[in-house]
């Protein structure tokens, strides 16, 4: 695919922002979920304004911004999401997270309670998944899944958007799906990362998905589940960072296996990395290893 220059990218983002705004304006208020007010032009423009100026400060060191910390481990969610993961493997994951100081362990909901017990007092959070890996579950189920995981000890939640709804231009449905899970997470003191599964989306749809996640109150946008047709790319990370601005997290996940891979994602604007090859990654470039 031919690279997009900055001027063209800015124009695309502005056009899509306008289209999404018009679409949401046309949705009747009755279609909104209970407790969720219709999105006004003022509200959407206020939330989407960073789209026009994003990227300038992406190396700031606050939460959700591309990190300047040279300790790569602190940016990595040490991940094990295989369906056949055993308790012994989960225990090893937690041992490694404690040893190296990873940003979190990321596991399926059934393992959250075990991880919370194994990591107690370590300072390493437990991250889990919701609506994973397809995103094609009802909002109420995603909310319950998030709430149960938080009760079990998760303090970070990675949810998958309703990809089909996004591709059908049902923007208010997607917004409300994310917002409902965001409210549940924040009420429980947890962060929400929104997986857009970029491999299924056009560039225009990626922009829309990131805008909706930001408007809905998510803390991060995330590239991929790792179970889709492909994973993270620096190009997607750069686009997502540009859309959400410097104050929101961008997590790159899927296919990140080496130190070089991770460095490319961080250079593109990622503030968090999701990887199962975490230990290998933090060992540095292969040519510099003993």
C-alpha positions as CSV (number, residue, x, y, z in Angstrom):
1,X,0.0,0.0,0.0
2,X,1.3,3.5,-0.9
3,X,2.3,5.5,2.2
4,X,-0.1,8.4,3.0
5,X,1.6,11.8,3.5
6,X,0.7,13.9,6.5
7,X,-1.4,16.5,4.6
8,X,-3.5,13.8,3.0
9,X,-3.9,12.0,6.3
10,X,-5.1,15.2,8.0
11,X,-7.7,15.7,5.3
12,X,-9.0,12.1,5.5
13,X,-9.3,12.4,9.3
14,X,-11.2,15.7,9.1
15,X,-13.6,14.3,6.5
16,X,-14.3,11.2,8.5
17,X,-14.8,13.2,11.6
18,X,-17.4,15.3,9.8
19,X,-19.2,12.2,8.4
20,X,-19.3,10.4,11.8
21,X,-20.7,13.6,13.4
22,X,-23.4,13.9,10.8
23,X,-24.3,10.2,11.2
24,X,-24.6,10.4,14.9
25,X,-26.6,13.6,14.7
26,X,-29.1,11.8,12.5
27,X,-29.6,8.9,15.0
28,X,-32.8,9.4,17.0
29,X,-32.3,9.7,20.8
30,X,-34.6,6.7,21.4
31,X,-32.0,4.4,19.9
32,X,-29.4,5.3,22.6
33,X,-28.9,2.9,25.4
34,X,-30.4,3.6,28.8
35,X,-28.4,6.2,30.7
36,X,-26.5,7.3,27.6
37,X,-27.4,10.7,26.3
38,X,-27.4,11.3,22.5
39,X,-24.1,12.7,21.2
40,X,-24.4,16.4,20.4
41,X,-22.4,18.2,17.8
42,X,-20.7,20.2,20.5
43,X,-19.8,17.1,22.5
44,X,-18.5,15.2,19.5
45,X,-16.4,18.1,18.2
46,X,-15.0,18.8,21.6
47,X,-13.9,15.1,22.0
48,X,-12.7,14.8,18.4
49,X,-10.7,18.1,18.3
50,X,-7.4,16.3,19.2
51,X,-7.7,14.6,15.8
52,X,-6.7,17.8,14.2
53,X,-3.6,18.4,16.3
54,X,-2.5,14.9,17.4
55,X,1.0,13.7,17.3
56,X,3.1,16.6,18.3
57,X,3.7,15.5,21.9
58,X,3.5,11.8,21.6
59,X,6.7,11.2,23.5
60,X,5.3,12.7,26.8
61,X,5.6,10.3,29.8
62,X,2.1,10.5,31.3
63,X,-0.4,7.6,31.4
64,X,-1.5,6.6,27.9
65,X,1.2,8.4,26.0
66,X,4.2,6.9,24.1
67,X,6.7,6.3,26.9
68,X,10.2,7.7,27.3
69,X,11.0,5.1,30.0
70,X,13.9,3.1,28.7
71,X,12.8,0.0,30.6
72,X,10.9,-1.7,27.9
73,X,9.4,-4.3,30.3
74,X,7.2,-1.5,31.9
75,X,5.4,-1.1,28.5
76,X,4.6,-4.8,27.9
77,X,1.5,-6.7,28.8
78,X,2.9,-10.2,29.3
79,X,0.3,-12.2,27.5
80,X,-1.0,-15.7,27.4
81,X,-4.4,-16.1,25.7
82,X,-4.2,-19.5,24.2
83,X,-7.4,-21.6,24.9
84,X,-5.3,-24.5,26.1
85,X,-3.2,-22.6,28.6
86,X,-2.7,-24.6,31.8
87,X,-2.4,-23.4,35.4
88,X,1.3,-24.2,35.4
89,X,1.7,-22.0,32.3
90,X,-0.2,-19.2,33.9
91,X,1.9,-19.5,37.1
92,X,5.0,-19.3,34.9
93,X,3.6,-16.2,33.3
94,X,3.1,-14.5,36.6
95,X,6.6,-15.5,37.8
96,X,8.1,-13.9,34.8
97,X,5.9,-10.8,35.3
98,X,7.2,-10.4,38.9
99,X,10.8,-11.1,37.9
100,X,11.0,-8.6,35.0
101,X,8.4,-6.0,36.1
102,X,6.1,-6.2,33.1
103,X,3.2,-3.7,32.8
104,X,0.7,-6.4,33.4
105,X,-0.2,-10.0,32.7
106,X,-2.9,-10.4,30.2
107,X,-5.0,-13.6,30.4
108,X,-8.5,-14.9,29.7
109,X,-11.1,-14.2,32.3
110,X,-11.0,-17.8,33.7
111,X,-7.4,-17.2,34.9
112,X,-7.9,-13.8,36.5
113,X,-8.4,-14.9,40.1
114,X,-5.4,-17.2,40.0
115,X,-3.2,-14.4,38.6
116,X,-4.5,-11.9,41.2
117,X,-3.5,-14.3,43.9
118,X,-0.1,-15.1,42.4
119,X,0.7,-11.4,41.8
120,X,-0.6,-10.0,45.1
121,X,1.9,-7.5,46.5
122,X,4.0,-7.5,43.3
123,X,2.6,-4.3,41.9
124,X,2.0,-6.1,38.6
125,X,-1.7,-5.6,37.5
126,X,-3.9,-8.3,36.0
127,X,-5.4,-7.5,32.5
128,X,-8.1,-9.6,31.0
129,X,-10.3,-9.8,27.8
130,X,-13.9,-9.1,27.2
131,X,-16.0,-10.1,24.1
132,X,-12.8,-11.9,23.0
133,X,-11.8,-12.6,20.3
134,X,-14.7,-11.8,18.0
135,X,-16.5,-8.9,19.7
136,X,-19.8,-10.3,18.6
137,X,-21.5,-10.7,22.0
138,X,-24.3,-8.5,23.3
139,X,-23.3,-5.4,25.3
140,X,-24.9,-6.7,28.5
141,X,-22.7,-9.8,28.3
142,X,-19.6,-7.7,27.8
143,X,-20.5,-5.6,30.8
144,X,-21.1,-8.7,33.0
145,X,-17.9,-10.2,31.9
146,X,-16.0,-7.0,32.8
147,X,-17.7,-6.7,36.2
148,X,-17.0,-10.3,37.1
149,X,-13.4,-10.1,36.0
150,X,-12.9,-6.9,38.1
151,X,-14.4,-8.7,41.1
152,X,-11.9,-11.5,40.5
153,X,-9.0,-9.0,40.6
154,X,-8.5,-7.5,37.1
155,X,-7.6,-3.8,37.0
156,X,-7.3,-3.6,33.2
157,X,-9.8,-4.8,30.6
158,X,-9.2,-5.3,26.8
159,X,-12.6,-5.4,25.0
160,X,-13.2,-6.2,21.3
161,X,-15.6,-3.8,19.5
162,X,-18.6,-5.0,17.6
163,X,-16.7,-5.1,14.3
164,X,-19.8,-6.0,12.2
165,X,-21.7,-3.0,13.6
166,X,-18.8,-0.7,12.8
167,X,-18.6,-1.9,9.2
168,X,-22.4,-1.5,8.9
169,X,-22.0,2.2,9.9
170,X,-23.9,1.6,13.2
171,X,-21.8,4.1,15.0
172,X,-24.1,4.9,17.9
173,X,-24.3,1.1,18.6
174,X,-20.6,0.8,18.7
175,X,-20.2,3.9,20.8
176,X,-22.8,2.7,23.3
177,X,-21.2,-0.8,23.4
178,X,-17.8,0.7,24.4
179,X,-19.3,3.3,26.7
180,X,-21.2,0.7,28.7
181,X,-18.1,-1.4,29.3
182,X,-16.1,1.8,30.1
183,X,-18.6,2.8,32.8
184,X,-18.4,-0.7,34.3
185,X,-14.6,-0.6,34.2
186,X,-14.2,2.8,35.7
187,X,-16.8,2.1,38.4
188,X,-14.5,-0.8,39.4
189,X,-11.3,1.3,39.2
190,X,-10.1,-0.4,36.1
191,X,-8.7,0.8,32.8
192,X,-10.4,0.0,29.5
193,X,-8.5,-0.8,26.3
194,X,-10.6,-1.1,23.1
195,X,-9.5,-3.6,20.5
196,X,-10.5,-2.4,17.0
197,X,-9.2,-5.5,15.2
198,X,-7.5,-3.3,12.5
199,X,-6.9,-6.2,10.1
200,X,-10.7,-6.2,9.3
201,X,-11.0,-2.5,8.8
202,X,-10.2,0.1,6.1
203,X,-8.1,3.1,7.1
204,X,-11.3,5.1,7.2
205,X,-12.9,2.6,9.5
206,X,-9.9,2.6,11.8
207,X,-10.2,6.3,12.2
208,X,-13.9,6.0,13.0
209,X,-13.3,3.2,15.5
210,X,-10.6,5.2,17.4
211,X,-12.8,8.3,17.4
212,X,-15.7,6.3,18.9
213,X,-13.5,4.7,21.5
214,X,-12.3,8.1,22.6
215,X,-15.8,9.7,22.7
216,X,-17.1,6.6,24.7
217,X,-14.5,7.1,27.5
218,X,-12.0,4.4,26.8
219,X,-8.5,4.7,28.1
220,X,-6.7,3.0,25.2
221,X,-7.2,1.8,21.7
222,X,-5.6,-1.4,20.7
223,X,-4.7,-2.8,17.3
224,X,-5.5,-6.5,17.4
225,X,-6.6,-9.5,19.3
226,X,-3.7,-11.6,17.9
227,X,-6.4,-14.1,16.6
228,X,-7.3,-12.1,13.5
229,X,-5.9,-12.4,10.0
230,X,-2.9,-10.3,11.0
231,X,-1.5,-8.3,13.9
232,X,-0.1,-4.9,14.6
233,X,1.7,-2.7,12.1
234,X,3.6,0.5,12.7
235,X,1.4,2.1,10.1
236,X,-1.8,1.3,12.0
237,X,-0.2,2.4,15.3
238,X,0.8,5.7,13.8
239,X,-2.7,6.3,12.4
240,X,-4.3,5.4,15.7
241,X,-2.0,7.7,17.6
242,X,-2.7,10.5,15.3
243,X,-6.4,10.1,15.7
244,X,-6.6,9.8,19.5
245,X,-4.0,12.4,20.2
246,X,-1.2,12.4,22.8
247,X,-3.3,11.9,26.0
248,X,-4.9,8.5,25.2
249,X,-3.1,5.1,25.2
250,X,-2.4,3.1,22.1
251,X,-1.6,-0.6,22.5
252,X,0.1,-2.5,19.8
253,X,-0.6,-6.3,19.9
254,X,-0.4,-9.3,17.6
255,X,2.8,-10.6,15.9
256,X,5.3,-8.6,18.1
257,X,8.0,-11.1,18.7
258,X,11.4,-9.3,18.8
259,X,13.0,-6.2,20.3
260,X,13.1,-4.6,16.9
261,X,9.3,-5.2,16.5
262,X,8.6,-3.5,19.8
263,X,10.9,-0.6,19.1
264,X,9.1,0.0,15.8
265,X,5.7,0.1,17.5
266,X,6.9,2.5,20.2
267,X,8.5,4.8,17.6
268,X,5.1,4.8,15.8
269,X,3.4,6.0,18.9
270,X,2.5,2.9,21.0
271,X,2.4,3.4,24.8
272,X,1.8,-0.3,25.5
273,X,2.8,-3.5,23.8
274,X,0.9,-6.8,24.0
275,X,3.2,-9.8,23.5
276,X,3.7,-13.4,24.5
277,X,7.4,-13.3,23.6
278,X,8.0,-10.6,26.3
279,X,11.0,-12.2,27.9
280,X,12.7,-12.5,24.5
281,X,11.9,-9.0,23.6
282,X,13.4,-7.4,26.7
283,X,16.6,-9.2,26.1
284,X,17.3,-6.6,23.4
285,X,18.6,-7.0,19.8
286,X,19.8,-10.5,19.0
287,X,23.2,-9.2,17.7
288,X,23.9,-7.6,21.1
289,X,23.1,-10.6,23.3
290,X,25.9,-12.5,25.0
